[in-house]
């Protein structure tokens, strides 16, 4: 198949997706407005001219200018910046480029941004992927956002959703269940063979592997660490990600006096990420919204006890007290108590939890199994088109 993708090129999720199909012998194209795109062997990159900064900031890359984004967002109502960006994609050759590629499938990742741009191209069959906040948060920020998301879903032949709760929300837009395929972005099978490494830190290690964005609720996490400091003075929270909130979070850490407890690792390599997961005691993520958290699934696969926010997407994977712990995303004290519960469970409980979570991943969330189903869905669309 000849496949054409629109999506944030610096997203690890899009990169994994593209690599899968290239390695499977398919022809993959990426249309991008980014001035710098990661080098993926075998990927055909088509850059549109006059690259502007992304205005939504939903999946910011290192190349995006936060100051410019704030300037625009302060002058345009929610949703209008995305509409304006879509029109710029069109005016700089999006439709012409896709006609020249002549793909079998056009796939836009992240409904409220690149999915919308793909819908504007007028190509069929169109597939869009809903990742989480593009359906759970963005449409409800303004009537304009809702109209853009509804338009995108209406123009799509197939909508890929990463969780049942996301699929239910998509259905509320009037989309037939027959046009929705629900598949999490799974994890590599090799993670199941990883086990806890010897601890190099003198105290418990908490780990969060999210990018530093508002939706992931880092202030609550840092405040929870502050509440735990007296009882666990050698506890360390490692933040393996970067993003526009870093400076604000560093100031919060200084203000709360937890500089010795919080370590900003920045963006780490895949190998380093696996090392941090293997040496962590607890994976913690109090995010406000998720689709299906790949970070959570990776932690479960490796065998790290998860403590995550009590939201529908996480309840699909975690039963409180059985294979992890849930806490309200707005309650630092409840989060601190859930972390302490994870740290103080008997060893037998921890062994059972590791075994249970690895089995959940093996049966429901392996990358190769999910992508095999995606490829079958692509092929059905191609047959229908023929």
N, C-alpha and C positions, 0 to 999 in steps of 0.2 A: 504494500500500500504506500501511496505518497501522502504524507501527513503534514499539515501545516498548523503550527502552534502560535498563539498569542498568549503572553504571560510575562510575569516579572522575571527577567532572565537570571537575576542573582538569587532567586529562590531555590533552595536545595530540592524542594518538592518537584518543581518544574524540571530541573536538571535530571533528577532521577527518572522522571517520566520519559523525557526525550531519550536518555541513554538506553532505557529499556527497549524502545522500538528500534533504535539504531542497531543495537546488539542483536535484535531479532531479525535483522535483514531488511527492515523497512526504510524508506526514504523520508527523512525528517527535515522540515524547514521551520525556521523561527523568524517571524516578522517582529521587529522591535524598533522602538523610538529611543532606546538607550544608546548613548555614545560608546559605551564599553560593554561588551557581552563576553561572558566566560567562554574559553576555548573548549569546545566539546568535539572531539574527533568524529567526523562524519556528518556533523550538523551543518546545513546550509543556512546561513544567516542573511537576512534581508533587512538592512537598516533604512528606515524612512528618514528623509532629510530634515534639517532644522530641528534637531532633538530638543524639546522643551523639558523642564523638570516635571516629574509626576506631581499632580496637585492633590491627589487624595491622601498620599502618605500611608496608605493601608499596608503596603509591603515595601517600605523604603529600602533602597539599595545604597551602597556606599557612594554612588555617583550622584545621588539626589541632593539638592541643596535645601536644607531645612528652612533657611531664612526666606528663600523665594516661595516655598510652600506656605509659610505662615503669611507672607504678604498677600498671596492670592486668596487664601482661605478666609482672611479678614475682610475681603471685599466682595466675595461671591456667596450667595446663599448655598446651603448644603445641597449637593447634587449638581449645581450649575457648573462647578469646576470640572466634574467628570464629563458633563455634556460638552463643554467647551473643548476639553481634551479630545473627545471622540471626533468632533468636527475637524480638529487639527490633524488627526490621523487620516481622515478622509481627504482633506485638502492636500496632504503630502503623499498621496499615492497608494493608500491602503488597498482600495478596490483593484487598481491596476496591478499592483504587486501580486495579489492573490490570484487574479486571472492569469498572470504569467506563470505562476507556480502550478496552477490547475490541479489542486490536490483532490484526493478522494474524500478526505475529511478535513474540515477546519475545526480546530479545538481551541476555545478561549478559556483560560484558567482564571478563576476569581470573577464571579458573576458581575459584581458591581463596578468592575474596572475593565480588565482586558476581555472579559466575556461580553460586556457591552460594546466595546470597540469591534469585536468580531461580529456581533449581530449587525452593526452598522454596515459591514461590508456587503451584506445581502447575499452571501454565499450559502449554498445548501449542498450536502447536509452539514449542519452546525451542531457541534457538541460543546457544552459548557460544563465546567467543574465548579461546584460550590464547596468552599473550604471551611466556612464557619461564619465569621463576622460579616461576610458579604451578603448573607441571608438573615442572620440572627440580629445584626446591629445596624448596618448601613441603611437598609430600606426604611427603618423606623426613625431615622434622623431627620427626614423631611419628606413632604409629598413628592418632590422632584426625584429623590432617590428611589422611592417606591415605583414611580412611573418608569424609570430607567431599568430597574430590576424586572418589573413586569414585562416590559418590552423585550428584554433579553431572553427571558424564559419563554415568552410566546414565540419568538423566532427560532428557538432551538428544537432540533429534531430529537435530541437526547440530552438529559441533564444528569451528570454524575454528581452524586451526593456522598459525603464521607460518613454519614451517620443517619440512623432512623429518625432522630429528632430533627435533623436538618431536612430530611425528605418530607416529614410531616409539615414543616413550615413552608416548603416549596409547594406542596399540594394546596396550601391555603391561597396561593396565587392563582388557583384554577388549573394547575397543571395535572394532567391525567397521570395516575401512577404508572401507566404503561410507558410513559416517556421518562421515568426516573429510574436510574440504576443506583442502588445503595451499596457502596463498597468503600471501606476505609483504606487510606493509603497505608499499606502494611509496612512491616519491618523486615529486614534481611534475616534469613533463616540462621545465618551464622551467629547472630546475637544470642540465640538459645544455648550455644555452647560456651558462652562467657559465664564466669562465676566471680564471686567477690574476691578482690585482690587484697593482699595484706594492707592494713591501714597505715599510711605514712603520717597521719595527723594524730596528735595526742588525744583528741576528743572526737565526738561525733561529727560526721560530715553530712551536711545537707547540700543538695544539688538542684539547680534549676537550669534548664538548657534552652529557655525561650529567648527570643530577641527582646530587647528592652523597649517595649511598646506599652501604651496605656492599657490595652485590653488584658494584659497579663498581670496587672495589679501588684506590681513590685513594692509599692509603699507598705501595703499590709504585710507582705512577707518580711520586710526589713523590720517593721514594728514588732512582729511576732518573735524575731530573733532577739530584739531588745528585751522582750518579756522573759525569754529563756536564759538570758545571759547570767543572771545571778545563780541559777541552779546548774548551769552548764557553761562555766567560764571558758572552757577550751573548745566549745562548739564552733564550727566553721560553716558558713554558707558560701558556696561557690556559685557564681553566676556566669555560666558559659554561653555568653551571647553579648551582642552589642546593639546599639540603637540610639535614637534621638533622646531618650530619657537618661542617658548615663550621667551626665553632669548633674542633673537634678537629684538623681539617686545617690550620687557620691556626696552631695551636700546634705541629704537626709541622713546618711550614715554618720557623717561627722556630727550633725546636730544631736543625734540620738546616742552618740558615744559608743558605737559598735564597729568602729573601724577595724579593730582586731578580729572581729567575728565575720566580716563580710569581705570576700575576695572577688574582685571584678576580673574575670579571665579574658574578656573580650571574645571575639570569634576564634574558635579553636578548630583544628583539623579533625577529620573523621577519626583518625587514630587516637588523637588526644581525647576526643569526646568519649570514646569507648573506655579509655583508661580512667577518666573521671567517673563514668558510670560504674565501672567495676569496683572503684574504691569508695563509693558513696554508701552511707547507711540509709538515707531517706531521700527520695525524689519529692520535691515540694513545688506545687504550682497552684496558686489561688486565683487563677484567671477568671475573669467575668464571663467569658464566652469561649466556646470551643466547637469545632465540628467533630473531628475525632483526633485527639491530640497524639501526633506521632511521637512527641517527646515522652508522653505517658506510656505509650505502647513499647517504646524502646526500653524504658526503665523496667517495665514488667518483664520483658524478654530477658534482660540481663539478670534480674532478680533483686532489684532495689525496691524496698518497701515504698509504695506511693502514698502521699498525702496530697489530696487535690481538692479543688473547690466542689461544693455540693451543688452541681448544676446538671441538667439532664444528660448532656453529652458524656460527662464523666461517670454518671450512674449506670451507663450502658456497660462499663468495664469494671467498676469498683463497687463492692458491697461493703458498706461501712463495718469495720471490725473483723471482716472475714478475709479479705485479700488486700486490705489497705484502709485508709481513713479518709473521710469527707469532712469538710468544714465550710461554713458559710463564707462566701468570698469577701464580705465586708467586716468580718469580726476577727481582729488580730488575736484576741485572747483565745477564741475557739480554735484558731489555727495553731497557736502555740500549744494548746492542750492536745490537739491531734498529733502534732509532731512529737510531743513527749510520750504519748501513748504508743506511737510507732517505735520510739527508741527503747521503751521499757517492756516490750512484749517478751515473753519467754522464748528461748531459742527454738523450741519445738514449733511454736506458732510461726516464727520467722521461716523455718525450713518448709513448713506446710504452705505458707504463703508464696514462697519462691516457686515451689513445685506447681501450685495451683495457677499462678500467673503465667508461667511458661506454657502450661497446657492450654490456657485461654488463647495465648498468642498463636500457638501451633495450630489450633483448630479454627481460629477466626480472623487472624490478622497477619498472615505471611504475605510479603510483597509479591512473590512470584505467583501465588494463587490468585491474588486480587487482580494483578495485571493480565493474567491469562483470561479472566472474565471480561476485563476492559477490551482486550483485543478481540474477543468473540463478539462483543457489542459493536465495535467498529466494523467488523466483517458483515454483520447483519445489516448495518446501515448501507454499506457498499452494495450488498445484494439487492436491497430494496430500491436503491437508486438506479441500478442496472435494469 
